[in-house]
Amino acid sequence: NMDNFTYQYLKDLLEIGHEIEFDFGGIFCSINNCQNENHKASWYFSTNHKDEFTDTFLADFYDVESLLTSLDKIKIKEKSLEEIIDQNLYDSSSLTIF
């Protein structure tokens, strides 16, 4: 049950290496870690809206401080990630944690 899923909890999960996906207003959003072309593990924020894709570099995998700072700057449709999560603006049935 994710009724009490908060932005702080999302950050806690990412901090220990989990990845997260959710749908917000028809935009599929994900926060994943993957290797870049230099085989360096990094965090990315990705969106897919009607097959229009964006990938935003957030931080190197082990740079938790930069990751958390970058998360605070994410905006989707003028809403911060914190607003989207804490105000339950996303489709809660779409929330997936890996």
C-alpha positions in Angstrom: 0.0 0.0 0.0 1.5 3.3 -1.1 -1.0 5.7 0.4 1.8 7.1 2.6 4.3 7.3 -0.3 6.0 10.7 0.3 8.7 12.7 -1.5 11.0 12.0 1.4 10.4 8.3 1.1 11.1 8.5 -2.7 14.4 10.1 -1.9 15.2 7.5 0.7 14.5 4.7 -1.8 16.7 6.3 -4.5 19.4 6.9 -2.0 19.8 3.1 -1.5 19.7 2.4 -5.3 16.0 1.8 -6.1 14.5 3.0 -9.3 11.0 4.5 -9.6 8.3 4.9 -12.3 5.0 6.6 -12.3 2.5 8.2 -14.6 1.6 11.9 -14.1 -1.1 13.4 -16.4 -0.4 11.0 -19.2 3.4 11.5 -18.9 5.3 8.3 -18.1 8.1 9.3 -15.7 11.0 7.3 -14.4 14.1 7.8 -12.3 16.7 5.2 -13.2 20.3 4.5 -12.9 22.2 3.3 -15.9 25.6 3.4 -17.5 26.4 6.3 -19.8 28.6 5.9 -22.9 31.7 6.1 -20.7 30.4 3.1 -18.7 29.9 5.3 -15.7 26.8 4.6 -13.6 24.6 7.6 -13.5 21.1 8.7 -12.4 18.6 9.9 -15.1 15.1 11.3 -15.0 13.2 10.2 -18.1 9.8 11.1 -19.5 7.7 9.6 -22.3 4.7 11.5 -23.5 3.1 10.1 -26.7 6.4 8.7 -27.8 8.2 12.0 -27.1 11.1 11.0 -24.9 13.3 13.1 -22.7 16.4 12.1 -20.6 17.8 14.4 -18.0 21.1 13.6 -16.3 20.7 13.9 -12.5 23.9 12.8 -10.9 26.7 10.3 -10.8 25.5 7.1 -9.2 27.4 7.5 -5.9 26.9 11.3 -5.6 23.8 11.2 -3.4 23.9 14.9 -2.6 23.8 15.9 -6.2 21.1 13.4 -6.9 18.9 14.9 -4.1 19.6 18.4 -5.3 18.7 17.5 -8.9 15.5 15.9 -7.8 14.4 19.2 -6.2 14.8 20.9 -9.5 12.7 18.5 -11.6 9.6 20.2 -13.0 6.8 18.4 -15.0 4.0 20.6 -16.3 5.1 23.4 -14.0 4.9 21.1 -11.0 7.8 20.1 -8.9 8.4 16.4 -8.2 7.8 17.1 -4.5 4.3 18.6 -5.3 3.5 15.7 -7.6 4.3 13.1 -5.0 3.2 14.7 -1.8 0.0 16.0 -3.3 -0.8 12.7 -4.9 -1.1 14.2 -8.3 0.3 11.1 -10.1 -1.7 8.0 -10.9 -1.0 5.9 -7.8 -1.8 2.6 -9.6 1.1 3.3 -11.9 3.7 3.7 -9.1 6.4 1.0 -9.5 9.5 0.6 -7.3 12.4 -1.6 -8.5 
